[in-house]
Amino acid sequence: MDPACQVETVQEHGGSIIVWGVFSWKFLGSLVIVPTSLNAIRSRLATVWLDEHSSDFSVMNCPDLKPIEHLWDVLEKGVKAHHTTPATLTELCRDLADVWQAIPLERFRKLVESMPRRVAAVIKARGGPNRY
């Protein structure tokens, strides 16, 4: 996996999760929360698969073409806005799911509708900095 796509974080209370989400213009899909306690063999298998298929996703290595990044920001801000900080992974998962389900339809529709403008901006900037 490309190291540029990985973000290292420090956990205050130990433990971590991986969050997958999907959306389209019509709907916000389920948020999938994967405990990182999956055994190392499965993790290595996933990494090997991603390495082998990374060229299939090369266009998506551009952050400007990943509108879901905006939804990850919504999740982070939403969890931080709760009155109490999640003390356990279970509480964190619950809070993430609550925030995800509360994202308004208009929010992800605007993200989908922005894709032609995003692609044009990336092409115009030749992959360099742009407004997205």
PAZAPA-4460 file (N, C-alpha, C; in steps of 0.05 Angstrom, whole numbers, plus 32768, in hexadecimal, padded with zeros to 4 digits):
% residues 132
    n_x    n_y    n_z   ca_x   ca_y   ca_z    c_x    c_y    c_z   seq   type   mol
   8011   7FE8   8000   8000   8000   8000   8012   8019   8000     1      M     A
   800A   802C   7FF1   8019   8045   7FEF   8019   8053   800A     2      D     A
   8031   8058   8015   8033   8065   802F   8026   8081   8030     3      P     A
   8023   808E   8019   8016   80A8   8018   7FF9   80A6   801F     4      A     A
   7FED   808E   801D   7FD1   808A   8024   7FCD   8081   8040     5      C     A
   7FE2   807F   8050   7FE0   8076   806B   7FE5   808E   807E     6      Q     A
   7FD5   808E   8094   7FD8   80A3   80A7   7FDD   8096   80C2     7      V     A
   7FF3   809E   80CF   7FFA   8094   80E9   7FEC   80A4   80FE     8      E     A
   7FE0   8097   8111   7FD3   80A5   8127   7FDC   809A   8142     9      T     A
   7FD8   80A9   8156   7FDE   80A0   8171   7FC4   809E   8181    10      V     A
   7FBF   8087   818C   7FA6   8082   819B   7FAB   8088   81B9    11      Q     A
   7F9A   8098   81C5   7F9E   809F   81E1   7F97   8087   81F3    12      E     A
   7F82   8079   81EC   7F78   8064   81FE   7F7E   8048   81F3    13      H     A
   7F8D   8046   81DE   7F94   802C   81D3   7F7D   8022   81C1    14      G     A
   7F83   8011   81AE   7F6F   8006   819C   7F6B   8019   8185    15      G     A
   7F61   800D   816F   7F5B   801D   8158   7F47   800E   8146    16      S     A
   7F3D   801C   8133   7F2A   8010   8120   7F30   801A   8104    17      I     A
   7F26   800C   80F1   7F27   8015   80D5   7F0A   801A   80CD    18      I     A
   7F05   8030   80C0   7EEA   8038   80B8   7EE8   8039   809A    19      V     A
   7ED4   802B   808F   7ECF   802B   8072   7EB3   8037   806E    20      W     A
   7EB0   8047   805A   7E96   8052   8054   7E92   8055   8036    21      G     A
   7E7A   8056   802E   7E74   805A   8011   7E5B   806C   800F    22      V     A
   7E5B   807B   7FF9   7E43   808C   7FF4   7E41   808F   7FD6    23      F     A
   7E29   8097   7FCD   7E24   809D   7FB1   7E11   80B5   7FB1    24      S     A
   7E09   80BE   7F9A   7DF6   80D4   7F99   7DDB   80CC   7FA5    25      W     A
   7DD4   80B3   7FA4   7DBA   80AA   7FAD   7DB9   80A3   7FCB    26      K     A
   7DCF   809A   7FD6   7DCE   8091   7FF2   7DE9   8091   8000    27      F     A
   7DE7   8092   801A   7DFF   808F   802B   7DFF   8072   8034    28      L     A
   7E14   8063   802D   7E15   8047   8034   7E1C   8043   8051    29      G     A
   7E1D   802B   805A   7E23   8025   8075   7E40   802C   807B    30      S     A
   7E46   8032   8093   7E61   8036   809D   7E6A   801B   80A7    31      L     A
   7E81   8012   809D   7E8B   7FF8   80A6   7EA3   7FFD   80B8    32      V     A
   7EA1   7FF3   80D0   7EB6   7FF7   80E4   7EC4   7FDC   80E8    33      I     A
   7EDE   7FDC   80E2   7EEE   7FC3   80E3   7F02   7FC5   80FA    34      V     A
   7EFF   7FB4   810E   7F13   7FB4   8124   7F2E   7FAE   8119    35      P     A
   7F43   7FBC   8121   7F5E   7FB6   8118   7F69   7F9D   8126    36      T     A
   7F59   7F90   8136   7F62   7F78   8143   7F61   7F60   8130    37      S     A
   7F59   7F65   8116   7F5B   7F4F   8103   7F77   7F45   8103    38      L     A
   7F7A   7F2B   8100   7F95   7F20   8103   7FA7   7F2A   80EE    39      N     A
   7FC1   7F29   80F3   7FD6   7F34   80E1   7FD5   7F27   80C6    40      A     A
   7FCE   7F0E   80C4   7FCD   7F00   80AA   7FB9   7F0E   8098    41      I     A
   7FA1   7F13   80A2   7F8D   7F20   8092   7F96   7F3C   8089    42      R     A
   7FA3   7F4A   809C   7FAD   7F64   8096   7FC2   7F63   8080    43      S     A
   7FD4   7F50   8081   7FE9   7F4D   806D   7FDC   7F46   8052    44      R     A
   7FC7   7F35   8052   7FBA   7F2D   803A   7FAD   7F46   802D    45      L     A
   7FA0   7F56   803D   7F94   7F6F   8032   7FA9   7F82   8027    46      A     A
   7FBF   7F85   8035   7FD4   7F96   802B   7FE0   7F8C   8011    47      T     A
   7FE4   7F72   800F   7FEF   7F66   7FF6   7FDB   7F6A   7FE0    48      V     A
   7FC1   7F66   7FE5   7FAD   7F6A   7FD0   7FAD   7F87   7FC6    49      W     A
   7FAE   7F9A   7FD9   7FAE   7FB6   7FD2   7FC7   7FBD   7FC2    50      L     A
   7FDE   7FB2   7FCA   7FF7   7FB7   7FBB   7FF4   7FAD   7F9F    51      D     A
   7FE9   7F95   7F9B   7FE6   7F89   7F81   7FD2   7F98   7F6F    52      E     A
   7FBF   7FA5   7F7B   7FA9   7FB2   7F6C   7FAB   7FD1   7F6D    53      H     A
   7FC1   7FDB   7F78   7FC2   7FF8   7F7B   7FBF   8007   7F61    54      S     A
   7FC9   7FFC   7F4B   7FC6   800A   7F31   7FA9   800C   7F29    55      S     A
   7F98   7FFA   7F33   7F7C   7FFC   7F2C   7F6F   8015   7F38    56      D     A
   7F7C   8020   7F4D   7F71   8037   7F5B   7F83   804F   7F59    57      F     A
   7F95   8050   7F46   7FA9   8065   7F45   7F9C   8081   7F43    58      S     A
   7F87   8084   7F34   7F7A   809E   7F32   7F6F   80A7   7F4D    59      V     A
   7F68   8094   7F5E   7F5D   809B   7F78   7F72   80A2   7F8D    60      M     A
   7F8B   80A1   7F85   7FA0   80A9   7F98   7FA2   80C7   7F9B    61      N     A
   7F93   80D5   7F8B   7F92   80F2   7F8C   7F7D   80FA   7FA1    62      C     A
   7F85   8107   7FB7   7F72   810F   7FCC   7F5B   8120   7FC1    63      P     A
   7F60   8130   7FAD   7F4B   8141   7FA2   7F35   8131   7F95    64      D     A
   7F3A   8118   7F8E   7F26   8108   7F81   7F19   80F4   7F95    65      L     A
   7F1C   80FA   7FAF   7F11   80E9   7FC3   7EFD   80F9   7FD4    66      K     A
   7EE4   80FC   7FCA   7ED1   810C   7FD9   7ECA   8100   7FF4    67      P     A
   7ED0   80E6   7FF8   7EC9   80DA   8012   7EDB   80E6   8028    68      I     A
   7EF1   80F2   8021   7F02   80FF   8035   7EF3   8115   8044    69      E     A
   7EE0   8122   8036   7ED0   8136   8043   7EBE   8129   8058    70      H     A
   7EB4   8111   8052   7EA2   8104   8065   7EB2   80FA   807D    71      L     A
   7ECC   80F2   8079   7EDC   80EA   8090   7EE0   8102   80A2    72      W     A
   7EE3   811A   8096   7EE5   8132   80A6   7ECB   8138   80B6    73      D     A
   7EB4   8133   80A9   7E9A   8136   80B7   7E99   8123   80CF    74      V     A
   7EA2   810A   80CB   7EA2   80F6   80E1   7EB4   8100   80F8    75      L     A
   7ECC   8108   80F1   7EDF   8111   8106   7ED3   8128   8116    76      E     A
   7EC9   813C   8108   7EBE   8154   8116   7EA5   814D   8126    77      K     A
   7E95   813A   811B   7E7C   8132   8128   7E82   8124   8142    78      G     A
   7E96   8112   8142   7E9D   8103   815B   7EA9   8116   816F    79      V     A
   7EBA   8129   8166   7EC6   813C   8178   7EB1   814F   8184    80      K     A
   7E9B   8153   8176   7E86   8166   817F   7E74   8159   8195    81      A     A
   7E76   813E   8198   7E66   8132   81AE   7E6F   813D   81C9    82      H     A
   7E5C   813D   81DC   7E62   8148   81F6   7E77   8139   8205    83      H     A
   7E79   811F   81FF   7E8E   810F   820D   7E9F   8101   81F8    84      T     A
   7EB8   80FE   81FE   7ECB   80EF   81EC   7EC6   80D2   81F0    85      T     A
   7EC4   80C2   81DA   7EC0   80A5   81DD   7ED7   8099   81EE    86      P     A
   7ED0   808A   8202   7EE4   807E   8214   7EEC   8062   820B    87      A     A
   7EDC   8056   81FA   7EE2   803B   81F0   7EDE   8039   81D2    88      T     A
   7EE9   8024   81C6   7EE5   8021   81AA   7EC7   801D   81A3    89      L     A
   7EB8   8010   81B5   7E9C   800C   81B0   7E8D   8027   81AF    90      T     A
   7E94   8039   81C1   7E88   8054   81C1   7E90   8063   81A8    91      E     A
   7EAA   8061   81A0   7EB3   806E   8188   7EA3   8064   816F    92      L     A
   7EA0   804A   816D   7E91   803E   8157   7E74   8048   8156    93      C     A
   7E68   8049   816E   7E4C   8053   8170   7E4B   8070   8167    94      R     A
   7E5D   8081   8171   7E5D   809D   816A   7E62   80A1   814C    95      D     A
   7E75   8092   8140   7E7A   8094   8124   7E61   808D   8114    96      L     A
   7E54   8077   811B   7E3C   806E   810D   7E26   8084   810F    97      A     A
   7E23   808F   8127   7E0E   80A4   812B   7E13   80BC   8119    98      D     A
   7E2D   80C5   8118   7E34   80DD   8108   7E30   80D6   80EA    99      V     A
   7E39   80BE   80E2   7E36   80B6   80C6   7E19   80B6   80BD   100      W     A
   7E08   80AB   80CD   7DEC   80A9   80C5   7DDE   80C4   80C5   101      Q     A
   7DEA   80D8   80D2   7DDE   80F3   80D3   7DE7   8105   80BC   102      A     A
   7DF9   80FB   80AB   7E02   810C   8095   7DEB   8110   8082   103      I     A
   7DE4   8129   807C   7DCD   812F   806B   7DD2   8127   804E   104      P     A
   7DBC   811F   8041   7DBD   8116   8025   7DCA   812C   8013   105      L     A
   7DC4   8145   8018   7DD0   815A   8008   7DEE   815B   8009   106      E     A
   7DF9   8153   8020   7E16   8154   8024   7E25   8142   8011   107      R     A
   7E1C   8128   8010   7E2A   8116   7FFE   7E22   811A   7FE1   108      F     A
   7E0A   8124   7FDC   7E03   812A   7FC0   7E15   8140   7FB5   109      R     A
   7E1A   8155   7FC5   7E2C   816A   7FBC   7E48   8160   7FB6   110      K     A
   7E51   814D   7FC6   7E6B   8141   7FC1   7E6C   8132   7FA7   111      L     A
   7E57   8123   7FA1   7E56   8114   7F88   7E55   8128   7F71   112      V     A
   7E44   813C   7F74   7E41   8150   7F5E   7E5A   8160   7F59   113      E     A
   7E6C   8161   7F6D   7E85   8170   7F6A   7E9A   8161   7F5A   114      S     A
   7E96   8147   7F55   7EAB   8137   7F48   7EB3   8142   7F2C   115      M     A
   7EA2   814A   7F1A   7EAB   8155   7F01   7EBD   816D   7F05   116      P     A
   7EB6   817F   7F18   7EC7   8196   7F1D   7EE2   818E   7F29   117      R     A
   7EE1   817A   7F3B   7EFA   8170   7F47   7F0D   8165   7F32   118      R     A
   7F02   8154   7F20   7F12   8148   7F0B   7F1E   815E   7EF9   119      V     A
   7F0E   8172   7EF1   7F17   8188   7EE0   7F2D   8198   7EEE   120      A     A
   7F2A   819C   7F08   7F3E   81AC   7F17   7F58   819C   7F19   121      A     A
   7F57   8182   7F1D   7F6F   8172   7F1F   7F7D   8172   7F04   122      V     A
   7F6E   816F   7EEE   7F7A   816E   7ED3   7F86   818A   7ECD   123      I     A
   7F78   819F   7ED3   7F82   81BA   7ECE   7F9C   81BF   7EDD   124      K     A
   7F9D   81B6   7EF6   7FB5   81BA   7F07   7FCA   81A5   7F02   125      A     A
   7FC4   8192   7EEF   7FD7   817C   7EEA   7FDF   816D   7F03   126      R     A
   7FCB   8169   7F14   7FCF   815A   7F2C   7FDA   816A   7F43   127      G     A
   7FDF   8183   7F3E   7FEA   8195   7F53   7FD4   81A0   7F64   128      G     A
   7FDC   81B4   7F75   7FC9   81C0   7F87   7FB1   81CD   7F78   129      P     A
   7F9A   81CA   7F84   7F82   81D6   7F79   7F6F   81DC   7F90   130      N     A
   7F57   81E6   7F8A   7F45   81EF   7FA0   7F39   81D8   7FB0   131      R     A
   7F3C   81BF   7FA6   7F30   81A9   7FB4   7F45   819C   7FC6   132      Y     A
***
